[in-house]
């Protein structure tokens, strides 16, 4: 034993106790950085379970109010709302109807929780169109970028007037942030911020979300959402373009399959003082829940490990269906 070369540097010293580990935990997750995505269904009399997302429901207006209060009391600071309308059409008329489900839900939650939560509206047409795409279609059945921008501008103003503190353009149309910012400012809504879905990929992990919003999608979204084979430089470029156009915050979606992109976008955005968000999406949620249901993993530990990995990769804000539960676990 006397001949053994004893290590001069012992990293394990910083792991010797729970207090020591807490002291040096640089990527500590906080409830205040978590945002709860929530679905609200028009005409619903009771919450409707989403089979592919155990524990997640399509809310009624009343149950959404309750969920928002619970989120605020848990220490969350944001909720992102998605509407599920009774009727759809080619241009997504319900998205710009002040009495449409998403816009009345925004007003409901704002009146219920006040400034305790930042109420965010998903600014996209896919839930409201009968073809399920994120924009209006041209005569050839392709998404018309510039015609869609006109719809987004109107949608932003309606959401802001309903009380949204942040609007979240998620359609990946070129120039969407500039048009939305101009529309908001032109309507005197200069305090309404923009959370830009800057690097959003055509992902296989969106499947359960399609059930959650009763999607009518025909085909796919590969002509406007990003190709996952591209490296992170394209995501950084999209984020910087959005920032130049007036985005107050940028986002990477999905989170787990794109942690490398998240790191690059976060580095670029933080260098100029802009926060970065990441969306821990439906398929990522369903995957973990399924494994836990089979007893293959420790569910609560896996939730916190997953969310911590997203924070460690650079996310200042994390949208996750576990937000309220995770906040309780952190406490």
C-alpha positions as semicolon CSV with decimal commas, in nm:
position;residue;x (nm);y (nm);z (nm)
1;X;0,000;0,000;0,000
2;X;0,284;0,239;0,075
3;X;0,394;0,218;-0,288
4;X;0,060;0,340;-0,427
5;X;0,070;0,684;-0,586
6;X;-0,196;0,871;-0,394
7;X;-0,400;1,122;-0,599
8;X;-0,326;1,487;-0,533
9;X;-0,658;1,594;-0,687
10;X;-0,973;1,431;-0,552
11;X;-1,293;1,544;-0,730
12;X;-1,492;1,324;-0,494
13;X;-1,437;1,579;-0,216
14;X;-1,715;1,786;-0,374
15;X;-1,954;1,487;-0,357
16;X;-1,906;1,385;0,006
17;X;-2,247;1,496;0,137
18;X;-2,582;1,625;0,021
19;X;-2,493;1,971;0,154
20;X;-2,166;1,972;-0,039
21;X;-2,338;1,859;-0,359
22;X;-2,603;2,129;-0,319
23;X;-2,336;2,391;-0,255
24;X;-2,164;2,336;-0,588
25;X;-2,464;2,236;-0,804
26;X;-2,423;2,490;-1,081
27;X;-2,722;2,371;-1,288
28;X;-2,981;2,382;-1,013
29;X;-3,333;2,378;-1,153
30;X;-3,578;2,644;-1,026
31;X;-3,959;2,642;-1,029
32;X;-3,959;2,999;-1,160
33;X;-3,796;2,893;-1,487
34;X;-4,068;2,638;-1,565
35;X;-4,367;2,707;-1,791
36;X;-4,674;2,484;-1,806
37;X;-4,819;2,418;-2,154
38;X;-5,196;2,367;-2,125
39;X;-5,475;2,274;-2,368
40;X;-5,829;2,413;-2,345
41;X;-6,116;2,262;-2,542
42;X;-6,407;2,469;-2,665
43;X;-6,745;2,354;-2,533
44;X;-6,597;2,094;-2,297
45;X;-6,800;2,021;-1,982
46;X;-6,525;1,820;-1,814
47;X;-6,151;1,768;-1,868
48;X;-6,072;1,517;-2,143
49;X;-5,771;1,287;-2,082
50;X;-5,510;1,265;-2,360
51;X;-5,437;0,893;-2,396
52;X;-5,082;0,932;-2,528
53;X;-4,991;1,180;-2,252
54;X;-5,090;1,024;-1,919
55;X;-5,180;1,291;-1,666
56;X;-5,238;1,564;-1,928
57;X;-5,587;1,674;-2,029
58;X;-5,777;1,901;-2,261
59;X;-5,913;2,145;-2,004
60;X;-6,248;2,309;-1,971
61;X;-6,233;2,683;-1,912
62;X;-6,299;2,624;-1,542
63;X;-6,042;2,347;-1,498
64;X;-5,786;2,561;-1,681
65;X;-5,839;2,841;-1,431
66;X;-5,779;2,593;-1,149
67;X;-5,463;2,456;-1,315
68;X;-5,331;2,809;-1,357
69;X;-5,383;2,886;-0,988
70;X;-5,207;2,562;-0,892
71;X;-4,916;2,650;-1,121
72;X;-4,879;2,995;-0,968
73;X;-4,896;2,857;-0,614
74;X;-4,628;2,601;-0,704
75;X;-4,390;2,883;-0,796
76;X;-4,418;2,871;-1,176
77;X;-4,405;3,202;-1,356
78;X;-4,554;3,110;-1,692
79;X;-4,830;2,917;-1,868
80;X;-4,853;2,859;-2,245
81;X;-5,206;2,810;-2,378
82;X;-5,324;2,609;-2,679
83;X;-5,684;2,617;-2,801
84;X;-5,886;2,324;-2,933
85;X;-6,180;2,471;-3,128
86;X;-6,510;2,305;-3,215
87;X;-6,492;2,422;-3,579
88;X;-6,203;2,466;-3,820
89;X;-6,167;2,619;-4,166
90;X;-5,904;2,679;-4,432
91;X;-5,769;3,003;-4,284
92;X;-5,807;2,923;-3,914
93;X;-6,071;3,189;-3,848
94;X;-6,107;3,084;-3,484
95;X;-5,754;3,201;-3,412
96;X;-5,844;3,564;-3,471
97;X;-6,194;3,559;-3,327
98;X;-6,187;3,754;-2,996
99;X;-6,452;3,508;-2,873
100;X;-6,254;3,205;-2,995
101;X;-6,149;2,950;-2,736
102;X;-5,782;3,043;-2,716
103;X;-5,849;3,413;-2,676
104;X;-6,120;3,376;-2,411
105;X;-5,895;3,129;-2,228
106;X;-5,616;3,386;-2,220
107;X;-5,858;3,636;-2,067
108;X;-5,984;3,375;-1,819
109;X;-5,637;3,296;-1,690
110;X;-5,524;3,658;-1,674
111;X;-5,834;3,747;-1,470
112;X;-5,773;3,448;-1,242
113;X;-5,402;3,484;-1,163
114;X;-5,320;3,845;-1,252
115;X;-4,948;3,910;-1,257
116;X;-4,858;3,587;-1,077
117;X;-4,808;3,410;-1,414
118;X;-4,698;3,532;-1,753
119;X;-4,983;3,413;-1,974
120;X;-4,856;3,308;-2,316
121;X;-5,055;3,228;-2,628
122;X;-4,946;2,982;-2,894
123;X;-4,945;3,197;-3,207
124;X;-5,000;2,941;-3,481
125;X;-5,287;2,837;-3,705
126;X;-5,244;2,459;-3,695
127;X;-5,504;2,400;-3,423
128;X;-5,757;2,611;-3,616
129;X;-5,713;2,500;-3,980
130;X;-5,903;2,211;-4,134
131;X;-5,585;2,098;-4,312
132;X;-5,374;2,115;-3,995
133;X;-5,091;2,326;-4,134
134;X;-4,941;2,624;-3,956
135;X;-5,045;2,866;-4,229
136;X;-5,286;2,929;-4,514
137;X;-5,242;2,729;-4,833
138;X;-5,199;2,851;-5,189
139;X;-5,377;2,707;-5,494
140;X;-5,118;2,430;-5,518
141;X;-5,173;2,323;-5,157
142;X;-4,845;2,466;-5,029
143;X;-4,813;2,686;-4,722
144;X;-4,808;3,047;-4,842
145;X;-4,548;3,219;-4,625
146;X;-4,646;3,582;-4,683
147;X;-5,022;3,529;-4,675
148;X;-4,974;3,347;-4,346
149;X;-4,787;3,647;-4,202
150;X;-5,101;3,858;-4,240
151;X;-5,295;3,606;-4,031
152;X;-5,021;3,598;-3,767
153;X;-5,027;3,977;-3,737
154;X;-5,401;3,973;-3,668
155;X;-5,367;3,680;-3,429
156;X;-5,097;3,858;-3,228
157;X;-5,308;4,168;-3,177
158;X;-5,613;3,966;-3,066
159;X;-5,407;3,764;-2,818
160;X;-5,241;4,075;-2,678
161;X;-5,575;4,249;-2,634
162;X;-5,697;3,939;-2,451
163;X;-5,413;3,990;-2,204
164;X;-5,124;3,774;-2,324
165;X;-4,793;3,890;-2,182
166;X;-4,601;3,693;-2,444
167;X;-4,711;3,564;-2,783
168;X;-4,536;3,254;-2,913
169;X;-4,511;3,239;-3,294
170;X;-4,438;2,872;-3,362
171;X;-4,513;2,838;-3,733
172;X;-4,157;2,890;-3,861
173;X;-4,264;3,134;-4,132
174;X;-3,985;3,357;-4,263
175;X;-4,020;3,710;-4,128
176;X;-4,291;3,624;-3,875
177;X;-4,134;3,807;-3,581
178;X;-4,091;4,135;-3,772
179;X;-4,452;4,132;-3,891
180;X;-4,585;4,049;-3,545
181;X;-4,373;4,314;-3,376
182;X;-4,489;4,575;-3,625
183;X;-4,854;4,477;-3,576
184;X;-4,829;4,489;-3,197
185;X;-4,650;4,821;-3,194
186;X;-4,890;4,965;-3,450
187;X;-5,181;4,871;-3,223
188;X;-5,014;5,038;-2,924
189;X;-4,936;4,699;-2,763
190;X;-4,568;4,773;-2,712
191;X;-4,546;4,591;-2,376
192;X;-4,647;4,254;-2,524
193;X;-4,337;4,040;-2,572
194;X;-4,253;3,780;-2,835
195;X;-4,125;3,433;-2,748
196;X;-4,003;3,317;-3,088
197;X;-3,996;2,947;-3,169
198;X;-3,672;3,010;-3,355
199;X;-3,528;2,662;-3,402
200;X;-3,825;2,427;-3,439
201;X;-3,760;2,094;-3,604
202;X;-3,980;1,856;-3,804
203;X;-3,963;1,594;-3,530
204;X;-4,098;1,245;-3,479
205;X;-4,158;1,337;-3,115
206;X;-4,458;1,563;-3,188
207;X;-4,700;1,270;-3,222
208;X;-4,887;1,295;-2,890
209;X;-4,931;1,670;-2,935
210;X;-5,134;1,600;-3,248
211;X;-5,381;1,409;-3,032
212;X;-5,378;1,685;-2,772
213;X;-5,495;1,949;-3,022
214;X;-5,713;1,717;-3,236
215;X;-5,484;1,787;-3,531
216;X;-5,621;1,767;-3,884
217;X;-5,276;1,760;-4,041
218;X;-5,253;1,640;-4,398
219;X;-4,896;1,561;-4,507
220;X;-4,604;1,695;-4,306
221;X;-4,437;2,024;-4,216
222;X;-4,092;1,964;-4,359
223;X;-4,107;2,262;-4,597
224;X;-4,115;2,507;-4,307
225;X;-3,989;2,333;-3,992
226;X;-3,616;2,267;-3,977
227;X;-3,442;1,949;-4,088
228;X;-3,285;1,767;-3,793
229;X;-2,988;1,664;-4,005
230;X;-2,862;2,022;-4,024
231;X;-2,607;2,125;-3,764
232;X;-2,665;2,390;-3,502
233;X;-2,551;2,680;-3,718
234;X;-2,888;2,695;-3,890
235;X;-3,064;2,712;-3,553
236;X;-2,833;2,992;-3,443
237;X;-2,899;3,180;-3,767
238;X;-3,276;3,152;-3,722
239;X;-3,249;3,272;-3,362
240;X;-3,033;3,571;-3,452
241;X;-3,272;3,667;-3,732
242;X;-3,562;3,658;-3,486
243;X;-3,369;3,872;-3,239
244;X;-3,292;4,126;-3,512
245;X;-3,665;4,138;-3,591
246;X;-3,763;4,210;-3,232
247;X;-3,793;3,879;-3,045
248;X;-3,762;3,918;-2,669
249;X;-3,682;3,552;-2,616
250;X;-3,589;3,263;-2,849
251;X;-3,669;2,895;-2,822
252;X;-3,545;2,554;-2,937
253;X;-3,807;2,281;-2,988
254;X;-3,783;1,985;-2,923
255;X;-3,539;1,996;-2,633
256;X;-3,388;1,652;-2,571
257;X;-3,300;1,553;-2,928
258;X;-3,151;1,900;-2,987
259;X;-2,952;1,976;-2,671
260;X;-2,649;2,051;-2,888
261;X;-2,847;2,311;-3,082
262;X;-2,984;2,450;-2,756
263;X;-2,632;2,501;-2,626
264;X;-2,526;2,687;-2,939
265;X;-2,838;2,904;-2,953
266;X;-2,814;2,984;-2,582
267;X;-2,450;3,088;-2,616
268;X;-2,529;3,316;-2,911
269;X;-2,840;3,468;-2,751
270;X;-2,691;3,519;-2,404
271;X;-2,396;3,701;-2,558
272;X;-2,638;3,980;-2,650
273;X;-2,860;3,954;-2,343
274;X;-3,152;3,756;-2,484
275;X;-3,295;3,460;-2,283
276;X;-3,332;3,117;-2,440
277;X;-3,623;2,879;-2,383
278;X;-3,659;2,510;-2,468
279;X;-3,973;2,300;-2,508
280;X;-3,969;1,953;-2,353
281;X;-4,229;1,821;-2,595
282;X;-4,511;1,568;-2,590
283;X;-4,319;1,269;-2,725
284;X;-4,039;1,323;-2,476
285;X;-4,298;1,335;-2,199
286;X;-4,482;1,025;-2,324
287;X;-4,160;0,826;-2,360
288;X;-4,059;0,876;-1,998
289;X;-4,412;0,818;-1,867
290;X;-4,435;0,490;-2,058
291;X;-4,105;0,365;-1,920
292;X;-4,208;0,463;-1,568
293;X;-4,546;0,291;-1,606
294;X;-4,358;-0,033;-1,680
295;X;-4,142;0,011;-1,371
296;X;-3,827;0,045;-1,581
297;X;-3,716;0,380;-1,437
298;X;-3,762;0,590;-1,124
299;X;-4,019;0,835;-1,254
300;X;-3,962;1,135;-1,028
301;X;-3,584;1,112;-1,046
302;X;-3,602;1,082;-1,425
303;X;-3,824;1,390;-1,452
304;X;-3,580;1,604;-1,258
305;X;-3,279;1,459;-1,440
306;X;-3,443;1,533;-1,776
307;X;-3,530;1,891;-1,688
308;X;-3,189;1,952;-1,533
309;X;-3,022;1,836;-1,855
310;X;-3,221;2,097;-2,048
311;X;-3,124;2,367;-1,800
312;X;-2,762;2,257;-1,807
313;X;-2,760;2,281;-2,188
314;X;-2,844;2,650;-2,159
315;X;-3,221;2,694;-2,125
316;X;-3,319;2,990;-1,908
317;X;-3,686;2,890;-1,947
318;X;-3,828;2,538;-1,988
319;X;-4,176;2,454;-2,118
320;X;-4,273;2,114;-1,982
321;X;-4,592;1,923;-1,904
322;X;-4,432;1,828;-1,571
323;X;-4,389;2,193;-1,471
324;X;-4,626;2,204;-1,171
325;X;-4,528;1,860;-1,046
326;X;-4,157;1,930;-1,093
327;X;-4,188;2,252;-0,894
328;X;-4,331;2,051;-0,607
329;X;-4,050;1,796;-0,630
330;X;-3,792;2,074;-0,625
331;X;-3,943;2,216;-0,307
